[in-house]
Amino acid sequence: MWKPKDAVRHRSMMITVLASATLLAISPTRLSAQCSDAGVCSVGSPHGAAGHAIGVSYSFGTSGKADDLTFHALELEGDLRIFDDARLSVRLPWSRISGPLGSASGVGDLTLLWDQSLWNENNDRVAVQVGGKFATGNANAAALPQAYQPGLGTNDLLSGVSYESEPWLFAIGYQLSRGRSNNAVTRLKRGDDLLLRIGYEFQFDDLLLRGEFLSIKRLHNSSVLSAAGNAFGDVPRSDQFQINAVATLRIPLSDLLTLHNLVAVPLLDREINVDGLTRSFSLSAALQASL
């Protein structure tokens, strides 16, 4: 039976968790609340709603490196339950990136991901994911290098497999990116990304706290146009390995609305930021409506 003191305890716990996440997010310690994220982090991600859902998220971040980039991003999110055992996720961001060379803004790359259950019994589920990240964003805004661009300039294939055994989550994902961006400054060609995802959920009445480790290995060095503009060459040490410890707090605001807050701490950092995906400081919050 629910008691007033339980409500006080859970409210206190929620305030403590939120305060801790905020302190992490504003501390000068290097944080990375985004994965790479060329798109592979969408593979194997758990869904917050049983049926259809739409939402919007906002994130702010800085690169914290010599390029000193600042990022603002709004993202429209949709999860459509096509069948009982299948779901289509749609993501479309708008971002603004600024730094010493100037600023660029615009609609980013569209992500579509199909999640298909292969086996679902009791609290165990095995699923496969397949989709892509499509070059709908501008890769030449304000004639700036690729790191400033709202779009990555390539059409990438996403695939993966996930296993959920409540409260655990395991997933492996792959992003195939063999194209070259048409960005006139760098003509960047990124390497493929391999993802390993491990998560665990803690349920506190209506609150859900999920902890995850996201490990991403870029399998090839990135390649860019030379300063002379007449040849392509690899970027040394751009085949990076990174590990992020991620915490997500889901707070129900009503029967239809849910607030998601996210913070992550890098255990291994990305040193090369030619693609503009590195974050040393980032805040993220999303509001989702179930339909």
C-alpha positions in Angstrom: 0.0 0.0 0.0 1.3 3.4 -1.0 2.1 5.7 2.0 2.8 9.4 2.2 6.3 8.7 3.5 7.0 6.6 0.4 6.0 9.6 -1.7 8.4 11.8 0.3 11.2 9.2 -0.1 10.8 8.9 -3.8 10.5 12.6 -4.3 13.7 13.1 -2.3 15.4 10.4 -4.4 14.3 12.1 -7.6 15.7 15.4 -6.5 18.9 13.8 -5.5 19.4 12.1 -8.8 18.5 15.2 -10.8 20.8 17.3 -8.7 23.7 14.8 -9.2 23.1 14.7 -13.0 23.1 18.5 -13.1 26.3 18.8 -11.1 27.9 16.3 -13.4 26.7 18.2 -16.4 28.0 21.6 -15.3 31.2 20.4 -13.8 34.5 21.3 -15.5 35.3 17.6 -15.7 35.3 16.3 -19.3 31.9 14.8 -20.2 30.5 13.3 -23.3 26.7 13.0 -23.2 26.6 11.9 -26.8 27.9 8.7 -28.3 30.0 9.3 -31.4 27.3 10.1 -32.6 27.3 9.3 -36.3 24.1 7.4 -35.7 25.2 3.9 -34.4 24.0 4.8 -30.9 20.4 4.5 -32.0 20.9 0.7 -32.5 19.6 -1.3 -29.6 18.3 1.7 -27.6 15.3 0.8 -25.4 11.9 2.4 -26.1 10.0 4.4 -23.5 6.5 3.8 -24.8 4.5 0.6 -25.5 2.6 2.1 -28.5 3.2 5.1 -30.8 5.2 8.0 -29.4 6.4 11.4 -30.5 8.8 13.8 -28.9 11.3 16.6 -29.0 14.7 16.8 -27.4 17.2 19.6 -26.8 20.9 19.3 -26.3 23.7 21.7 -25.7 27.4 20.9 -25.8 30.9 22.0 -26.5 33.9 20.2 -28.0 36.3 21.4 -25.4 39.2 21.0 -27.7 41.4 23.3 -29.8 38.5 23.7 -32.3 36.4 25.1 -29.4 33.0 24.3 -31.0 29.6 24.9 -29.4 26.6 22.9 -30.3 22.8 23.5 -30.0 20.5 20.8 -31.3 16.7 20.3 -31.4 15.5 16.8 -32.6 12.1 15.6 -33.5 11.6 12.0 -32.6 8.9 9.5 -33.5 8.4 5.8 -32.6 5.7 4.1 -34.6 4.5 0.6 -33.6 3.8 -0.9 -37.0 3.0 -4.4 -35.8 2.9 -6.0 -32.3 6.5 -7.1 -32.9 7.9 -4.3 -35.0 8.6 -0.6 -34.5 9.9 2.2 -36.8 12.0 4.9 -35.2 12.4 8.3 -37.0 14.8 11.0 -35.9 15.4 14.4 -37.6 17.6 17.1 -35.9 18.1 20.8 -36.4 21.4 22.1 -35.1 23.6 25.1 -34.9 27.4 24.8 -34.5 29.7 27.8 -33.8 33.4 28.2 -33.3 36.4 30.3 -34.1 35.8 30.0 -37.9 32.2 31.1 -37.8 28.8 29.3 -37.4 26.5 27.1 -39.4 23.0 25.8 -38.8 20.3 23.8 -40.5 18.4 20.6 -40.6 20.6 17.5 -40.0 20.5 13.9 -41.3 17.4 11.8 -41.2 17.6 8.5 -39.2 15.2 5.6 -39.9 15.5 2.4 -37.9 13.3 -0.7 -38.1 13.3 -2.8 -34.9 11.9 -6.3 -35.4 11.4 -8.8 -32.6 12.5 -12.3 -33.3 11.6 -13.8 -30.0 9.6 -12.3 -27.1 8.6 -14.3 -24.1 8.0 -13.3 -20.5 10.7 -10.6 -19.9 13.1 -11.9 -22.5 13.3 -10.4 -26.0 15.7 -10.8 -29.0 15.4 -8.3 -31.8 17.2 -7.1 -34.9 17.5 -3.5 -36.1 18.2 -2.3 -39.6 18.0 1.2 -41.1 20.0 4.1 -42.2 21.2 7.6 -41.7 20.5 9.7 -44.8 22.3 12.8 -46.0 19.4 15.3 -45.7 21.5 17.9 -43.9 23.7 20.5 -45.5 27.4 19.6 -45.6 28.6 22.9 -47.0 26.8 25.5 -44.8 28.7 28.8 -44.6 31.6 27.2 -46.5 33.0 25.8 -43.2 34.8 22.5 -42.5 32.9 19.3 -41.9 33.1 19.7 -38.1 30.8 22.7 -38.3 28.2 21.1 -40.5 24.6 20.0 -39.5 24.9 17.1 -41.9 27.5 14.4 -42.2 27.1 14.2 -46.0 27.0 10.4 -46.3 24.2 7.8 -46.6 25.1 5.2 -43.9 23.7 1.7 -43.2 22.8 0.8 -39.6 22.3 -2.7 -38.4 22.4 -4.6 -35.1 21.0 -7.2 -32.8 19.7 -6.7 -29.2 18.8 -9.0 -26.3 16.7 -7.7 -23.4 16.2 -9.8 -20.2 14.6 -7.4 -17.7 16.4 -5.4 -16.2 19.4 -6.1 -18.5 20.0 -4.9 -22.1 22.7 -6.1 -24.5 23.2 -4.9 -28.0 25.7 -5.0 -30.9 25.5 -2.4 -33.7 27.3 -1.6 -36.9 27.4 1.6 -39.0 28.6 1.2 -42.5 29.9 4.5 -43.9 32.1 4.1 -47.0 31.0 7.3 -48.8 32.7 10.6 -48.9 31.1 13.9 -47.8 30.8 16.6 -50.4 32.1 19.2 -47.9 34.3 21.4 -50.0 36.9 21.9 -47.3 37.6 18.4 -46.0 35.7 15.9 -48.3 35.7 13.7 -45.2 35.4 10.0 -45.5 34.6 8.4 -42.0 35.5 4.9 -41.0 32.8 2.3 -40.0 31.7 2.2 -36.4 31.2 -0.9 -34.2 29.0 -0.6 -31.1 28.7 -2.7 -27.9 25.9 -1.6 -25.6 25.3 -3.0 -22.0 22.5 -1.5 -19.9 20.7 -2.1 -16.5 17.5 -0.5 -15.3 16.4 0.4 -11.8 12.7 1.0 -11.1 11.7 3.3 -8.3 7.9 3.4 -8.3 7.1 5.5 -11.5 10.7 6.6 -12.0 13.1 4.6 -14.1 16.9 5.0 -13.9 18.9 3.3 -16.6 22.7 2.9 -16.6 24.6 2.0 -19.7 28.1 1.4 -21.0 28.5 2.3 -24.7 31.7 1.2 -26.3 32.4 2.3 -29.9 35.3 1.4 -32.1 35.9 3.2 -35.4 37.3 0.5 -37.6 39.2 2.6 -40.1 41.0 6.0 -40.1 39.1 8.9 -41.5 40.3 10.4 -44.8 40.3 14.1 -45.8 41.3 16.3 -48.6 44.9 17.7 -48.4 45.5 21.4 -47.8 46.6 21.7 -51.5 43.3 20.2 -52.5 44.8 17.7 -54.9 44.9 14.4 -52.9 43.3 12.5 -50.1 45.1 11.3 -46.9 44.3 9.4 -43.7 43.9 11.3 -40.4 46.3 9.7 -37.9 44.7 8.1 -34.9 41.1 8.8 -36.1 40.3 5.0 -35.8 39.4 5.8 -32.2 37.9 3.7 -29.4 35.6 5.3 -26.9 33.7 4.2 -23.8 30.9 6.2 -22.2 29.1 5.5 -19.0 25.5 6.8 -19.5 22.7 7.5 -17.0 19.2 8.2 -18.2 16.3 9.2 -15.8 12.8 8.8 -17.0 10.2 10.9 -15.2 6.5 10.5 -15.9 4.7 13.9 -16.0 1.3 12.5 -16.8 -0.3 9.4 -18.3 0.8 10.7 -21.8 3.9 12.8 -21.1 7.4 11.6 -20.0 10.6 13.6 -19.4 13.9 12.0 -20.2 17.2 13.4 -18.8 20.6 12.1 -19.8 24.2 12.5 -18.6 27.3 10.6 -19.6 30.9 10.4 -18.4 33.6 9.3 -20.8 35.9 6.5 -19.6 37.8 6.8 -22.9 37.8 10.0 -24.9 37.9 10.8 -28.6 40.9 12.9 -29.4 40.3 13.6 -33.1 37.4 15.8 -34.0 37.6 16.1 -37.7 33.9 15.0 -38.0 32.6 17.3 -35.3 31.1 14.5 -33.2 33.2 14.9 -30.1 31.5 16.4 -27.0 33.4 17.3 -23.8 30.4 18.9 -22.2 26.8 18.2 -23.0 23.3 18.5 -21.5 20.3 16.7 -22.9 16.6 16.5 -22.1 13.6 15.1 -24.1 9.9 15.3 -23.8 7.9 12.4 -25.1 4.2 11.9 -25.7 2.6 8.5 -25.9 -0.2 8.2 -28.5 
